[in-house]
Amino acid sequence: MIFKEGCGWKCCYDPETGLYTAQIGGVMNKDLYEINKEIFDQVDDPSIEWPTRLICQGRHLFMSVDDRCGPPYTVIFDDDYKKICPWAVTTIAGKVWSEEMTDAVVEVLASEENNREQRRAKKAKREGKKKNDEEN
């Protein structure tokens, strides 16, 4: 694995999977993203003032928040976040948002647009299974 690191962020390229991933935050709050090669290549460019803004353009995988502004919580946007980003150390903070709440947030927030396709497919699969279970 090839890593790049800066203040408040860390990115990784895994040549075995071909995936580019990133983590922003620290002990209290942590976000994981699937990024692309373009972001990975630019993130440590000295002319980039805020690398975390670049990273946030990727697909959000995981978010853990424990910032004293309310109770801690975790949002899992992609259940495969540990497979996609195996190098990152994550901790579940407080309650994990429900699938329904996560789906709703992804549909409403423009910042989560990159997750819509994956979340819609997951929701359709869940609903199909539920319907199938009710019929049997």
Beta strands, then each sheet from edge to edge (+ up, - down):
strand 1: 2-6
strand 2: 9-14
strand 3: 19-25
strand 4: 30-35
strand 5: 59-65
strand 6: 73-76
strand 7: 95-96
sheet 1: 1+ 2- 3+ 4- 5+ 6- 7-
end
